[in-house]
Amino acid sequence: MTRHTPEFLRARSSNLSLRSTALEQSTAMRPDIVIDNTMDAKDLRPEAFTKPYLEFMTENPTVFHAVDYFKQKLLKAGYKELSSRDSWIGKLEPGGKYFTTRNGSSIIAFAVGASYKPGNGVAMIAGHIDALTARLKPTSKKPNTHGYVQLGVAQYAGALNETWWDRDLGIGGRVIVRDPDTGKTTVKLVKLDWPIARIPTLAPHFGIGMTGHNNRETELVPIIGLDNGDLDSAAAPEQPLGAPGSFVSTQPPKLVKLIAKQLSISDPSSILNWELELFDSQPATVGGLDREFIFAGRIDDKLCSWAAFMALLHAKSDPSEGNIKLVALFDDEEIGSLLRQGARGNFLPITIERAVEALASAAKTPFGPGLLGQTYASSFLVSSDVTHAAHPNFPQTNLAGHSPRLNVGVALCVDASAHMTTDSVSMAILDRVADLAGCVNQRHMIRNDSRSGGTVGPMLSAAMGCKAADVGIPQLSMHSIRATTGSLDPGLGVKFYKGFLDHWDAVDREWRN
């Protein structure tokens, strides 16, 4: 493993301005990254991924937009979509590339090695793409207060915290629509990405604090417009849309009309339901003297998940490879993962089992628990989620030798109480991967007087019985509406994850010998 010595860190820091210039020159003339499946991870340039990551973060604020983004990239790269309703027998073969989704909010993509044999292992990276947010309530229309149109919202996970005050908030998500002519129901994605909503603080003159008691039900209610019709006795109050008891009748009429217009829906009453949420509408951007930072909303965890996904697209496609390379991105991690699209559901195990069943059928190999057990025993899971960077203003939270820095590399995360799945074997394996990929592995562990968060790693590795480790890209301001990471960190994540996918077969053979 390459150690991040003071000399190494100074050299990396001094090169940041040069890397910023290279970033501008290398990405300004192209809309997306050029995928090269022949490139070694050592040759990958982290700075080339900064601009595409910023664009992804700005353009895909909700989990539904993120999954659609990944789907489109996969289809463009030659991956075939598999429906969970269909049989997969006869549809999978060595050398093939596939993906499947669940609920429109979780996605699993995998590439089968050209030399795959039933019982060979799976190199897996798993993370989550949900983020702290505030979702519109089933009845989001609220009575006007002093001329303000307000919106009823509910916190998802730890959202509506102090960082949500006085932010420019957009609205986005998925809308369920029924065609009035055919009766067919479809799902459409909507994104109102200009500042529509805002949660205003109170002036300090009133002596009760700018955020009052920070009551999430009564004091963090967004304003979305003005309606002073009550001051004009001749003005007719705005009437609800749709029939009494219909979904649209329970929503602010102006919001319904706006969304219908965005989606080219002529009859707003054809909107049957929606899952919409608030999001910070300020674009993701670079900052700092040398543009060494990224400032963005929803970094947790559209950072590691995007890097893992890009690693799969850039992973080598060698005819001699015999394993399956897989990335699984889940919803609902922030609320415990205990839903069908969450990591505690059966989405990942059943996807692997169905893939192995189909590939075994093609190879005329008997399928059963023994073959699955062999597959899992030969597999490795990288549980991927953001981790805490060393904080300059709160040194008491940093643990010597275990507080990762920005723009250095991923961190292997350890927790003695098993909130993380990393152990000595898995750390040694991933240090070997880093050595082969030309990466720097840092370490992260919290102090004994702090509380650790959890990841999808323990639940997935326990369900499948495979070796596993937790890996995180460092960030500041975790669970804030807007956080910070290094401008090289998305690319450093791609570099490491690509190294894992490309080299897992070889590293696993070293351990077997």
Residue pairs with C-beta under 8 A, 6 or more apart in sequence:
1 431
1 434
1 435
1 440
1 441
2 8
2 434
2 435
2 438
2 439
2 440
2 441
3 440
4 405
4 408
4 409
4 440
4 442
8 440
9 405
9 408
12 407
12 408
13 292
13 407
16 290
16 291
16 292
16 407
16 487
16 488
17 290
17 291
19 46
19 47
19 487
19 488
20 47
20 286
20 290
20 291
20 292
20 487
22 45
22 47
23 47
23 48
23 50
23 51
23 291
23 487
26 45
26 47
26 48
27 48
27 50
27 51
27 52
28 51
32 52
33 48
33 49
33 52
33 310
35 77
35 313
35 314
36 314
37 314
37 315
37 316
37 317
38 316
39 314
39 316
40 316
40 502
41 436
41 437
41 438
41 439
41 495
41 496
41 498
41 499
41 502
41 503
42 437
42 438
44 314
44 491
44 494
44 495
44 498
45 491
46 488
46 489
46 490
46 491
46 492
46 494
46 495
47 487
47 488
47 491
48 491
49 307
49 310
49 490
49 491
49 494
50 286
50 294
50 487
50 488
50 490
50 491
52 310
53 284
53 294
53 303
53 306
53 307
53 490
53 491
54 283
54 284
54 285
54 286
54 294
54 296
56 69
56 302
56 306
57 284
57 296
57 297
57 298
57 299
57 302
57 306
58 283
58 284
58 296
59 65
59 69
60 66
60 68
60 69
60 302
61 170
61 172
61 191
61 193
61 279
61 280
61 281
61 297
61 298
62 133
62 172
62 173
62 174
62 189
62 191
62 277
62 279
63 105
63 129
63 130
63 131
63 331
64 104
64 105
64 173
64 174
64 189
64 275
65 172
65 189
65 191
66 129
66 302
66 305
66 329
67 101
67 104
67 105
67 106
67 107
67 129
67 329
68 104
68 189
70 99
70 107
70 109
70 309
70 329
71 81
71 99
71 101
71 107
73 309
73 313
74 81
74 97
74 99
74 109
74 313
75 81
77 97
77 313
78 97
79 97
79 98
79 99
79 109
79 111
80 91
80 96
80 97
80 98
80 99
81 98
81 99
81 100
81 101
82 88
82 91
82 98
82 99
82 100
83 100
84 100
84 102
88 354
88 355
88 357
88 358
89 357
89 358
89 361
90 358
90 361
90 362
91 358
92 98
92 112
92 355
92 358
92 359
92 362
93 112
93 359
93 362
94 112
94 113
94 114
94 115
94 116
94 359
95 112
95 113
95 114
95 116
96 111
96 112
97 109
97 110
97 111
97 112
98 109
98 110
98 111
98 112
98 355
99 107
99 108
99 109
99 110
100 107
100 108
100 351
101 107
101 108
102 340
102 341
102 345
102 347
103 331
103 340
103 341
104 174
104 187
105 129
105 130
105 331
105 332
105 341
106 129
106 328
106 329
106 330
106 331
106 341
106 342
106 347
107 328
107 329
108 326
108 327
108 328
108 329
108 347
108 348
108 351
109 309
109 312
109 326
109 327
110 122
110 324
110 325
110 326
110 327
110 351
110 355
111 312
111 315
111 317
111 324
111 325
111 326
112 324
112 355
112 359
113 120
113 318
113 321
113 322
113 323
113 324
113 325
113 505
114 317
114 318
114 319
114 320
114 321
115 319
115 320
115 321
115 322
116 321
116 322
116 323
116 324
116 359
117 322
117 363
118 356
118 359
118 360
118 363
118 365
118 367
118 371
118 375
119 365
119 371
119 374
119 375
119 378
120 322
120 323
120 324
120 375
120 378
121 323
121 324
121 375
121 377
121 378
121 379
121 380
121 504
121 505
121 508
122 323
122 324
122 325
122 326
122 352
122 375
122 378
122 379
122 380
122 466
123 323
123 324
123 325
123 326
123 379
123 380
123 500
123 501
123 504
123 505
124 326
124 327
124 328
124 348
124 379
124 380
124 381
124 382
124 466
125 308
125 311
125 312
125 326
125 327
125 328
125 381
125 382
125 384
125 497
125 500
125 501
126 327
126 328
126 329
126 330
126 343
126 348
126 381
126 382
126 383
126 384
126 456
126 457
126 460
127 301
127 304
127 305
127 308
127 328
127 329
127 330
127 383
127 384
127 385
127 456
128 301
128 305
128 329
128 330
128 331
128 332
128 333
128 334
128 337
128 343
128 385
128 456
129 301
129 302
129 305
129 329
129 330
129 331
130 156
130 157
130 330
130 331
130 332
130 333
130 334
130 335
131 297
131 298
131 300
131 301
131 302
131 334
132 156
132 157
132 158
132 159
132 161
132 300
132 334
132 479
132 481
133 156
133 157
133 159
133 277
133 278
133 279
134 153
134 154
134 155
134 156
134 159
134 160
134 164
134 222
134 277
134 278
135 153
135 154
135 156
135 173
135 275
135 276
135 277
135 278
136 151
136 152
136 153
136 154
136 171
136 251
136 274
136 275
136 276
136 277
137 152
137 153
137 154
138 250
139 152
139 250
139 251
140 151
140 152
140 153
140 250
140 251
140 252
140 255
141 152
141 240
141 250
141 251
141 252
142 150
142 151
142 152
142 221
144 150
144 227
144 230
147 226
147 227
147 228
147 230
147 231
148 223
148 225
148 226
148 227
149 223
149 224
149 225
149 226
149 227
149 252
149 254
150 221
150 222
150 223
150 224
151 197
151 221
151 222
151 223
151 224
151 252
151 255
152 221
153 160
153 221
153 222
153 278
155 216
156 277
156 334
156 335
157 334
157 335
158 334
158 479
159 481
160 199
160 216
160 220
161 214
161 479
161 480
161 481
162 211
162 214
163 477
163 480
163 481
163 482
164 199
164 220
164 481
165 199
165 200
165 201
165 210
165 211
165 220
166 198
166 199
166 200
166 201
167 198
167 199
167 280
167 282
167 481
167 482
168 195
168 198
168 280
168 281
168 282
169 195
169 196
169 197
169 198
169 199
169 222
169 278
169 279
169 280
169 281
170 191
170 192
170 193
170 194
170 195
170 196
170 197
170 278
170 279
170 280
170 281
171 190
171 192
171 196
171 197
171 255
171 276
171 277
171 278
171 279
172 189
172 190
172 191
172 192
172 193
172 276
172 277
172 279
173 189
173 190
173 274
173 275
173 276
173 277
174 187
174 188
174 189
174 190
174 274
174 275
174 276
175 187
175 188
175 189
175 190
175 259
175 263
175 271
175 273
175 274
175 276
176 185
176 186
176 187
176 271
176 272
176 273
176 274
177 185
177 186
177 187
177 188
177 263
177 265
177 270
177 271
177 272
178 184
178 185
178 186
178 270
178 272
179 185
179 186
179 270
180 267
180 270
185 272
188 263
190 259
190 262
190 263
190 274
190 276
192 258
192 259
192 262
193 281
194 281
195 281
196 224
196 281
197 222
197 223
197 224
197 278
198 222
198 223
199 220
199 221
199 222
199 223
200 223
201 210
201 211
202 208
202 209
202 210
202 211
202 212
203 210
204 210
211 219
212 219
213 219
214 220
222 278
224 252
224 254
224 255
225 252
225 254
227 238
229 235
229 236
229 237
229 238
230 237
238 253
238 254
239 253
240 248
240 249
240 250
240 253
241 248
241 249
241 251
241 253
241 256
241 257
241 268
241 269
242 248
242 249
242 268
242 269
243 249
243 269
246 269
247 271
247 272
247 273
248 256
248 268
248 269
248 271
256 268
256 271
257 268
259 265
259 271
259 274
260 266
260 267
260 268
260 271
265 271
279 297
279 298
280 297
280 298
280 481
280 482
282 297
282 482
284 294
284 295
284 296
284 297
285 294
285 295
285 296
286 292
286 293
286 294
286 295
286 487
287 293
287 294
287 295
288 487
291 487
292 406
292 407
292 486
292 487
292 488
293 406
293 484
293 485
293 486
293 487
294 484
294 485
294 486
294 487
294 489
294 490
295 482
295 483
295 484
296 482
296 483
296 485
297 481
297 482
297 483
299 386
299 475
299 483
299 484
299 485
300 385
300 386
300 475
300 478
300 479
300 483
301 333
301 384
301 385
301 386
303 386
303 473
303 475
303 485
303 489
303 490
303 493
304 384
304 385
304 386
304 471
304 472
304 473
304 493
305 329
305 384
306 490
307 384
307 473
307 490
307 491
307 493
307 494
307 497
308 327
308 329
308 382
308 384
308 493
308 497
309 327
309 329
310 490
310 494
310 497
311 327
311 493
311 494
311 496
311 497
311 498
311 500
311 501
312 325
312 326
312 327
312 497
312 501
314 494
314 498
315 325
315 498
315 501
315 502
316 501
316 502
321 505
322 505
323 378
323 504
323 505
324 352
324 355
325 501
326 352
328 343
328 347
328 348
328 351
330 337
330 341
330 342
330 343
330 347
330 456
331 339
331 341
331 342
332 338
332 339
332 341
332 342
333 342
333 343
333 385
333 455
333 456
336 342
336 344
337 343
337 344
337 345
337 456
337 459
338 344
338 345
339 345
340 346
340 347
341 347
343 456
343 459
343 460
344 459
348 460
348 463
348 464
349 463
349 464
352 372
352 375
352 376
352 464
353 372
356 367
356 371
356 372
356 375
357 367
360 366
360 367
360 371
361 367
365 371
373 465
376 464
376 465
376 466
377 465
377 466
378 508
379 464
379 466
379 467
380 426
380 429
380 466
380 467
380 468
380 469
380 504
380 508
381 421
381 457
381 460
381 461
381 464
381 466
381 467
381 468
381 469
382 430
382 468
382 469
382 471
382 497
382 500
383 420
383 421
383 455
383 456
383 457
383 458
383 460
383 461
383 468
383 469
383 470
383 471
384 470
384 471
384 472
384 497
385 455
385 456
385 470
385 472
386 472
386 473
386 474
386 475
386 478
386 485
387 404
387 411
387 413
387 444
387 472
387 473
387 474
387 475
388 397
388 403
388 404
388 444
388 446
388 474
388 475
388 476
388 478
389 403
389 404
389 405
389 406
389 474
389 475
389 476
389 485
390 398
390 403
390 404
390 405
390 474
391 397
391 398
391 476
397 447
397 450
399 445
399 446
399 447
401 443
402 414
402 443
402 444
402 445
402 446
403 444
404 411
404 442
404 443
404 444
404 472
404 474
405 442
405 474
406 474
406 475
406 476
406 484
406 485
406 486
406 489
407 486
407 487
407 488
407 489
407 492
408 440
408 442
408 474
408 486
408 492
409 434
409 439
409 440
409 441
409 442
409 492
409 496
410 439
410 441
410 442
410 471
410 472
410 473
410 492
410 493
410 496
411 441
411 442
411 443
411 444
411 471
411 472
411 473
411 474
412 422
412 427
412 430
412 431
412 441
412 442
412 443
412 444
412 469
412 470
412 471
413 420
413 422
413 444
413 445
413 455
413 470
413 471
413 472
414 420
414 422
414 427
414 443
414 444
414 445
414 470
415 422
415 445
415 446
415 452
415 470
417 452
418 458
419 452
419 453
419 454
419 455
419 458
420 452
420 455
420 457
420 458
420 470
421 455
421 457
421 458
421 461
421 468
421 469
421 470
422 457
422 468
422 469
422 470
423 469
425 467
426 467
426 468
426 469
427 469
429 467
429 469
429 507
429 511
430 441
430 469
430 471
430 500
431 441
432 503
432 507
432 510
433 439
433 496
433 499
433 500
433 503
433 504
433 507
434 440
434 441
434 496
434 499
436 499
436 503
436 506
436 507
437 495
437 496
437 498
437 499
437 500
437 502
437 503
438 495
438 499
439 492
439 495
439 496
439 499
440 492
441 496
442 474
444 472
444 474
446 452
455 470
457 468
457 469
457 470
460 468
461 467
461 468
471 496
473 485
473 489
473 490
473 492
473 493
474 485
474 486
474 489
475 483
475 484
475 485
475 489
476 483
476 484
476 485
477 483
477 484
486 492
